[in-house]
Amino acid sequence: MFWADRLAGEIKERFGSKSIFIRDEKTVSGRVHIGSMRGVAIHGAIAEALSKAGLDCVFKYEFNDFDPMDDIPAYLDKTVFERHFGKPLRDIPSPDSSAKNFAEYFASEFRAVIEGAGWHPEFYYGSELYLGGKMDGAIREALENAEDVRRIYKEVSGSQKESWWLPVSVICEQCGKILGTEARNFDGKEVEYSCKCGHGGKISPFGGRAKLPWKVEWPAKWKVLGVEVEGGGKDHSTKGGARDVANHISREVFNYDPPFDVPYEFVLVGGRKMSSSKGRGSSAREVSELMPPKIFRLALLGKDFSQQINFDPSGDTIPVLYDQYDKLAENYRAGVKDDYARLFEFLGDPDLPDFLLRFSQVAFIAQMPHMDLLEEAQKIKGSALNAEEKKELEERAAYAKKWLAEYAPEKHVFKLQEQLPEAANNLSDVQKAALKSLLGFIEAAPVMPSGEDLHQKLHELKEFKAVYLAFLGKDHGPKAGWFLSALGREFVISRLREASA
C-alpha cells in the first residue's frame, strides 16, 4: 500500500470518520530550504489520501512570523538588519518594498512554491493567534503550571530551568525584542521582566505582548487549533527531543491528546543537510524552478516518509527523476495496479502523451545546434508527434536548457568537436576496426542510414565508446545511431576515416 494511503488508514482508525485537522508550519526567518517542502508534501499527500478515502479534512499551514530573528542570513546586508536582531520577524522591515515585513517577504516566496507544486492549504500567520488573543488561554495555563513545565523539561530532555523561570518571553516595551528578556513572578495578570537593553517592569503577557517558547508553543497550538495530524522531522521525535517534550506538556499541562505523528526523514542536498542561506541550489524556490510540478512532486513523494531524499541538482537527480516518471507513466498506461500506479496518481493529471522522449536525450539534442529537436523526436518515435507530445517535448527542452546552463555535471555537457578530439588518438586496434566497419557500412549505402539502422550496426559491433570519443571527445553520449544520423554524411565519413586510420 502506498505510504500516504497507509497513513490515511491509520488516521481513520484513530479518529473515525470525523473531519480531520492537519497542520504544518515553518518559521520564515529567510529563504526556505527545500527540506521544508518534505513536510508540506507529506501533510498534503495525507490530506489528498484522506479525501480519496471519503473523509473530510482541513489542511492549514502556518508561517510563523512571531519568532525572533536569531540569525541574519548571509545573503542579506548585516548592517541593515543587525539592529533588528531579536525582534519578532513580523516587526522587521522587508528586504524590499514588495512585502509589509520581513516574514511576509519570505513567506510569499515559499507560498508560491507550495501552490506551484499543487498544494493549497489554508495559510495563516502565527502572529494572528497571539495578537487576536487566541493564545491567551494557553499562555495562562502554561504560567499557572510553570512548575510542571520546568519538571517536564528536566525529566524528558534533561534541561534544567531556574526555579523562577517562566515559560514565556516578553516583547520588551523599549527595544521591541524578544531575545534577551526574562520573565518571573506571574501574579495572575502580569509578569515581571527584565531585558538585556536595561529596561524592565511589569506587563501583561496576553494579547501579543509575549510568546511561549517553542517546546511549549507547539503543544499550545495543537490545543488552541484542535490539531489532529501533525508530523515533524525525525530528529524532533527522538527520546528527549522536542516532540517528546511537547507531547508531555500537551497531556500534562494542556490536557490535550497529542496529534497523530509522522516522523519523517530529511531532504539532503548533494548528500548533506544544508542551509538555504549557504548552499547554492538548496532553497525551495531554486529547486522548484528546475522542474515542472509533476517531477517536483515525484521528488518529494517518491520515497516513503521514513526514507531520506537526496536531491543533487549538480548530479543525476533530475535525469533520473524524469526516467522514473516515464516508467511510472508507461506502467500506468499499461493498466498496472500497484503502489507505483497509486504514486503516479499523486503527481497530477494522469492524462499524458503516449510518447515521452527521455530527458537525457532532450538535454543532449538541445546542445547540438545542427540537430532539430522535433525532427529527432519524430525519428525516434517513428511518426509525427501530436499536440500533447509536442507540448511535453517543449517543456522538457526548456527545463533541460535551464539545468544545463546552471547545474548539469560535466558528464551531461556535450559539444560536437569540429576537429578529431585528442581523446580519439589513443583508440585501440579493436576500436579502430569497429569504426572502419561502421565506415564501410555508411559508404555502402546510397544515403545516410537511419538512426535505427546505425544503432543496430553499432550493437553488432559492440562498440559505442569509440564513436563518442571520435565525435564528442568523451566516452559516453546519447543513442549513437540517432546522433550520427543527424550529422552530415560526408562529415561522418571524413571523421570515421581519420579516427580509424
ABEGO torsion letter per residue (X at the ends): XBAAAAAAAAAAAAAEABBBBBBBBBBBAEBBBAAAAAAAAAAAAAAAAAAAAGBBBBBBBBBBAABBBABBBAABBAAAAAAABGBBAAABBBABAABABAAAAAAAAAAAAAAAAGBBBBBBBAAAAAAAGAAAAAAAAAAAAAAAAAAAAAAAAGBBBBAABBBBBBBBAAAGBABGBBBBGBAGABBBBBBAAGBBEBBBABGGABBBBAAAAAAAAAAAAGBABBBBBAAAABBGBAAAAAAAAAAAAAGBBBBBBBBBBBBBBGGBBBBAAABBGABAAAAAAABBAAAAAAAAAABBAABBBBBBAABAAAAAAAAAAAAAAAAAAAGBBBAAAAAAAAAEBABBBABBBBAAAAAAAAABAABBAAAAAAAAAGBBBBAAAAAAAAAAAAAAAAAAAAABBAAABBBBBABBBAAAAABBAAAAAAAAAAAAAAAABABBBBAAAAAAAAAAAGBAAAAAAAAAGBABEBBAAAAAAABBAAAAAAAAAAAAX
